[in-house]
Amino acid sequence: TLIRTNKLTALRWEGMASILLLAAGTLLYWPFLWILVCLLILRALILTVLDSFAHYGTPLNDSSFAKNVRMPYFFE
């Protein structure tokens, strides 16, 4: 069963805003649509790699294990 909260309406508005921004970007970039598509694919690849970066080279059978990938102070 779904738990109904007031967050559902906010999520729907956020989803609609995301779709409208993508549509506006598509219209504005229409002459160079291939650049927009390449940038969106690149963003998806970067987020996919960074999402699982802390788990590379870790034991396969331990799902809670992750490496410490804290950022050095001079980059913060």
C-alpha positions as CSV (number, residue, x, y, z in Angstrom):
1,T,0.0,0.0,0.0
2,L,1.1,3.6,-0.6
3,I,1.5,5.9,2.3
4,R,-0.1,9.2,1.4
5,T,1.8,12.3,2.6
6,N,1.9,15.9,1.5
7,K,5.2,15.1,-0.3
8,L,3.4,13.5,-3.2
9,T,2.2,16.8,-4.5
10,A,5.6,18.3,-4.2
11,L,7.2,15.4,-6.1
12,R,4.7,15.8,-8.9
13,W,5.4,19.5,-9.2
14,E,9.1,18.8,-9.3
15,G,8.7,16.1,-11.9
16,M,6.6,18.5,-14.1
17,A,9.1,21.2,-13.7
18,S,11.9,18.9,-14.8
19,I,10.0,17.8,-17.9
20,L,9.2,21.4,-18.8
21,L,12.9,22.4,-18.3
22,L,14.0,19.6,-20.6
23,A,11.4,20.6,-23.2
24,A,12.5,24.2,-23.0
25,G,16.1,23.1,-23.4
26,T,15.2,21.0,-26.4
27,L,13.4,24.0,-28.0
28,L,16.3,26.4,-27.3
29,Y,19.0,24.0,-28.4
30,W,17.1,22.8,-31.5
31,P,19.7,23.8,-34.0
32,F,22.4,22.1,-31.8
33,L,20.3,19.3,-30.3
34,W,23.1,16.8,-30.7
35,I,25.2,18.9,-28.2
36,L,22.3,18.8,-25.6
37,V,21.9,15.0,-26.1
38,C,25.7,14.5,-25.7
39,L,25.8,16.6,-22.5
40,L,22.8,14.7,-21.0
41,I,24.5,11.3,-21.8
42,L,27.8,12.5,-20.4
43,R,26.0,13.7,-17.2
44,A,24.3,10.3,-16.8
45,L,27.6,8.5,-17.2
46,I,29.4,10.7,-14.7
47,L,26.6,10.3,-12.2
48,T,26.5,6.5,-12.7
49,V,30.2,6.2,-12.0
50,L,30.3,8.6,-9.1
51,D,27.3,6.9,-7.5
52,S,29.1,3.6,-7.1
53,F,32.7,4.9,-6.9
54,A,33.0,4.1,-3.2
55,H,32.2,0.4,-3.8
56,Y,34.8,-0.3,-6.5
57,G,37.3,-3.0,-5.5
58,T,35.3,-4.0,-2.4
59,P,34.1,-7.5,-1.4
60,L,31.2,-8.7,-3.4
61,N,29.3,-10.4,-0.6
62,D,29.4,-7.5,1.8
63,S,26.8,-5.0,0.7
64,S,27.4,-2.5,3.4
65,F,31.2,-2.2,2.8
66,A,32.5,0.9,1.1
67,K,35.8,2.7,0.8
68,N,36.4,6.1,2.5
69,V,36.6,8.6,-0.3
70,R,36.7,11.7,1.7
71,M,37.8,14.8,-0.3
72,P,41.1,16.4,0.7
73,Y,40.7,19.7,2.6
74,F,42.3,21.8,-0.1
75,F,39.5,20.8,-2.6
76,E,36.7,21.6,-0.1
